[in-house]
Amino acid sequence: MSQSLEVVVVGGGLGGLTAALAMRQQGLRVTVLERAAALGEVGAGIQTAPNAARILMGFGLLPELERIKTEPQDQVRRRWKDGSIIALTALGDYCKETYNAPYWHYHRADLHQVIHEACTDPQGHGPVVEVITNAEVTDIDQSDVRRPVVTTADGRRVEGDVVVGADGIRSAVRDAIGGEDTLVFSGEMAYRVLVPGDKIRADPATRWLVDRFQSTIWYGPDRHLVHYMLRGGDLLNIVAIVPADEGIADSWARAATVEEMLEEYKDWDDRVTSMLSKAGDDCSVWAMYHRRRDPVWVDGQVALLGDACHAMLPYQAQGASQAMEDAAVLAEELGATTRQDIPGALARYVARRSKHAGMVQDASLRNKDFYHLPDGPEQEERDLKLASFDGESDVSYEWLWSGSPLNNADMESFHYQFRR
């Protein structure tokens, strides 16, 4: 009877569409409700480590992912003042050979489009996903616990056997089921900007960024900076995290200027200011929030996924990746259940995912201080740890990137594809 289950996914971002695709391939009938007028993904770059890549490849998306990916060959960690290299970790072929999955970068909009097309392709496996835009969720009626009903702002009512809240850090589904307010402001904010690749190539001070694709982190007192190329070198993605200014916690986001960013990094290595100076007008700054660990992800037959239940700081580059793991596990449980055992399937989903995601949450939070140490003995000890790199906090890359969260993952075909 699993093929007859109906699921309503609230949120059409990467987490929601990944859940919809995973459920489609399990034979479930899925409706996605997205509050925006048009489906799309805001933001810029996204890193998918082997654990997330393995999920996406399991959907049969490898050819499409290879078309849109940029592959960094190394992960490089640099000192803020002079740019000296603290540590260098191989990615590229090393990840594929060691973890049987790649470490790739994408523009978020490109990855979102690939997953969306797989959801709605009439030639795909399973029932085509219905995507409804302009659907702002205002309430969930659980008077019939077996058939929760989602209500939208314009009065529509969409019911299913299960409702999944994949609607982000300010989740309307979480609010509708009375979820605890676990949001915590980090005291930091992140500048996000894309720099055209031709500007990078034209300047000898930044040309090195396209000579060899790398994922780079600069460490400094109270702030850090991450950058990597996208779309095969057409864009440089920069995320620059600094102490928050007054008001950003309430506004969540605002437009920013190049001059603001340059002031924040005025004492840093010239290569940093050369990169930042090439940013255009499309610059924004975002408050950095996270959630406290909370294993309560289910109410009746309504379940939470991704940032709605375990929003984390970006210090492990795992927010979207953990949502994708949620999506695959939830689909596996629902695909193997009946209407009568939906509560059991949701309980198993939480049992399989909440502790794991919580450990990544905690590691990301610890890295907030780890990244931003002032120069001195603690910083020197940190740099020595990074030089013999196996992970930054209590979570090693071996633990994070190996294996699969699924019970029935078959990875042998990927060995063949990568090594032929």
N, C-alpha and C positions, 0 to 999 in steps of 0.2 A: 504493500500500500504506500510505500515511500514516494512513488511517482505522483501521487495525488496530493501531497502536501503543498499548501500555499503559504508563501512567506512574503511579508511586506518588509522591505529594507528601507529605513529612513536615512537618507544621506547618499548622495551620488558622487562622493569623492573617491579617492583611491581605495579606502577601506570598504566602503559600501559596494562599489562595483566589483571589487575582488570577491566579496562575499556572494554577490549576485551570480558571478560567473562560476564560482565553486559550486554553488547550489544548483545552478542550471545543469552543470555536468553530472550532478548526482540525480538528475531527473526531477527536481523540484520546480514548481511554478513560482516565479519571483516577480514581484512588482517593486520598483524602486521609486521612492518619492523624494524629489529634490526641490528645495525651497527656491533656488535661483531660477531666473527666467530661461536660462540656457544652460545646458550641461557643459561643464568644463572644469578645469583645475587651475586655481590661482597659485602663485608662487613661481619658483624658478627651478633650481636643481634638486635632485633627489639621489641619494646613494642607496643602492641595493646590494647588501652584502650577500654572501653565498646562501644564507638561510632564507632570505626573501627570494633570491633568484631561483632557488630550488622549487619554491611554491609556484612561481610564475611559469617556469618550464614545465611543471607538472600539468599545466592547463594546455600544453601543446603550443605555447606562444614563442618558442625559441626563434624561429625565422623572423618574426616581427620584432622581437627584442634586439636581435642582431642588427636590424636595419636602423634602429633609433639610438643605440647605445654609444657611449664613449667609454673606452676601457683604460683606466689608469694603470700604469705599470708598477707604481710604487705608492706607498703611503709615507710621506715625509713630514718630520716634525722639526720645527725650527725655533730658534731663540729670537725673541722680539727685537733685541737691540741691534744685533749684527747679522741676523739671518743664518747663523751657524747651524749646522744640522745636528740635532740631538739624536735622532734615530731615523732609520730607513727600513721599512718592511716591504718585502716583495708582495705585489698583488698579481695582476696579469695572469700568466700561465701558472704561476705558483698556486693561486687559489683554485683554478680548475683542476690541477693535478692533485692537490691536497684535499680539497673539500668537494670535488666533483661538481662544482658550480662556480660561476664567475662572480667577480666584484665589478659591477658596472654602474656608470652614471647616466642619468637621463634628464631631459627637461620634463618636469612634472606633466605638462600638457601633452607631451608625446606619449608618455606611458599611460596616462589616463585615456587617451584616444584609442590606443591599442586594446586596452581592457574593455572599453565601451563597445568597440566594434565586435569583439569576441562575444560579448553579452547579447548583441542584437543581430548577429550574422545568422540569416535563416538556414545556412548550411552547417551551422555549428551543432555540437552534440547537446541534446536536451532541449526543453521548451525555451523558445525565445524570451528573453527578459523584457518586460514592459517597463519603460522609463517614463515617468510623469514629472514634468517640470512645473514651476510656479505652484508648488505644493508645500506650503509652510505648515508644519505640524503644530497644532495647538493643544491637543489632548489625546489621550488613549482611554477608550472605554473598555474596561475588563469585567463588566457585569456578567458576561458569559466568559468565564476564564478560558474555555476551550477555543474561543473565537474572538480574540482581541480586535478592536476596531480603532483605526487611526482616524482622527478628525483633523481636517485642514482648515486654514483661515477662511477659505471661501465656502465652507460648509460641506465639502465632500467627505464621505465616509468610506474608508478602504479597509476591508477586513481580511484576516488570514488565520491560519493555524498558529503561526508564530510571527511576532514583530521583532525586528532587529534594529536597535538604535546604533547606527554607524554615522551619527551626525555631529561628530567632532567634540571639541573640548567644552563648548557651551551647548551641550546636548539638550534638545527639547524633549527627547524621549526620557532621558534620565530625570528631568524635572517632572514629567508627567507621571512617572511611577514613584515619585517621592524619594528619589535617590539622595543620599547624604551629600552635602556640599563639601567636597574634598579638594576643591581648588586651592592652590597656594601660589602666591606671587613670588617669584624668585628674587626680585630686586634687580633684575637685569633686563636688558632689551637687546634686540638683534636688528642690525641694519642688513637689508637684503638688496642686492643689486646684481644686474647682468651687464657685462661690458662687452661690446662688440669685438669679435676676434680680430678684425682687421686693424683695430686700434692697438691691440696687443702685439700683432706682428710688425706693425710699422715702427715701433719704438724699440731700439736696442736694449733699453732697460727692462723690458718685459717680454721680449722675443723668446726668452728661455722657457716661458710657460707653455709654448706650443711645440717646442723642440722634442719634448718627451712628456706625455700626459701623466700627471701625478695628482694624488689627493694630498693636499698640504694643510697642515695645522701650524699656526704660529702661536707660541705661548708667551704671555707677558703678565705683569702684575695687574690684577683686577680685570683683565680682558683677554680675548683671544680672537683669532681670525682664521677662517677656513676658506679655501678656494680650490676650484677644479674646473676643467673645461667641459663644455657640453656641445652636442651636435657636431662632433668630430672637429672641434676647434673653432666653431663659428661664434661661440659665446664663452665668456668666463663668468662663472657663478661665484659670488662672494657672499659670505655670511660673516658679519663682524659683530661680536657680542661684547657689550660694555655695561657699566653700571647704569641703572635706569635714571631717567630724568623725571622731574616732577610732572605728574599728570598722566604718564603713559599707562600706569596700572588701571586707570579708569577708562581711558580712551581705547585701550588695547592696541591701536595702531594709528599711525599718522604718516603723512608725506614727510620726506627728509631731503637734505641737500648734500651735495658732495662736500661742501665746506664744513658741514657738521662732522662728517666722517673723518675728514682730514684733521680736524682739530682733535678728535678722540685719539688719533694715532700719530700725532705730530712728532713725537720723540722716537718713533719706531724706525726700523731699517728703511732705507730709501726705496727698496723694492716694493714695500707695502704701500707707501704713499704714491708711488708711480702707478700701481694698479688702481687704487681708489680714485686718483685724479681723473681717470678715464671714464668714470661712470657718468651717465647722462642724467636726464631729468627723472627717469623712472626709478626713483629710490624711495624706499619706505623703511620705517622702523616699527618693530612689533614688541609688545610686552611679552615676557617669557613666563608663562604659567606652567604648573604641573599639578598632578593629583597625588594625594597621599594614597598609599596602598589600601585597596578596599576589595575584598573578595566577593562582595555582594553585587553580582552582575545580572541577576535574574529576578524578575517579579512575575509570578504566574507563568505565562507563555510569552513574556517580553524579555529579550536579552540585549545586553549592551556589548559593544565591540570597539576596539581601538581606543582613540582618545576619549570616547565617552566613558570608559571605565578605567583606563590606565595611561592617561596623558603623561608624557615624560619629557624632560629636558633633552636637548639634542646632543648631549655629550657622549652618546654611543652611536649616533646616527641610526637609531633603530625604531623610531616612532612608527613610520609607515610599515616597516618590516614586521614589527610585532602585530600590527593590525592585520597584515596578510596572513600571518600564522593563525591568528584568531579565526579569520574567515575560512581557511582550509579545514581547521579542526571542527568548527561549528557545522560546516557543510557535511563533513564526514559523519558526524553524529546524527544530524537530521536525515541524511540520506539512508541511514541504516535503521531508522526507527519507524514506528507506526504512530498514528494519531494518539493512541492510548498511552504511549510511552514518551511523548514529547517532554514532559517534565524530567524524566530520567535522562533523556538525551541532553537537555540543557544543563542539568546538574553535572553530567560527565564532561561537557564542554568547559564549564568553569573549573572543575577539578583538574583538567588537563592543561589549562592555560593560565589561571590566575597567579599561581605561585611563580611560574616561569616569567611571565610578564612583570610581576612585582619585583623579581630579582633584577631585571633589566632597568626598571624604574629606579630602584635604589642605587644601582651602579651609576646610572646617568646623573643622579643627584650628587653622589659623592665626587664625581668628576668635576662638578662645578667648582669646588674648592681646589681640587687637584690641578686643574688647568690654570688657575689664576693666582698661584702662589707668588708672593714677592720674592725678589732675588735674595738668596741666602741659603743657609744649610738645608732647609726643607726642599727648596727648589732644586738644589744640587742632588739631593737624594732622589727626588722624583725623576730627574733627567737620567740618572744612572739606571733607574728601573725601566725607563722607556728605552734605553739603549739595548737592554736585553729583553726585547719586547715580546710579551705573550698576552697582553691585555693591560688595561689601565687601572682597574680597581679590583674588586673581588670576582669579576666576570672575565674569564679568559676568552680569547677568540676561538680557541679549540671548543670550548663549551658552547659558545654562542653560534658559531658558524657550522658546526658538524651536525650530521644526522638530519632527521626530519621529525616534525611534531605529529606526523600522521601515522596511523597504525598500518596503513596499507600502501606505503610509498614504494614504487618500483623505479629505482634510479639507474638500472643497468643500461637503458637506452642512452642516457646522457653520457655515460662513459664512452660509448661508441661514438657519439656525435662530436665530443670534444677531442677525441684522440685518433680519429681516423686520418 
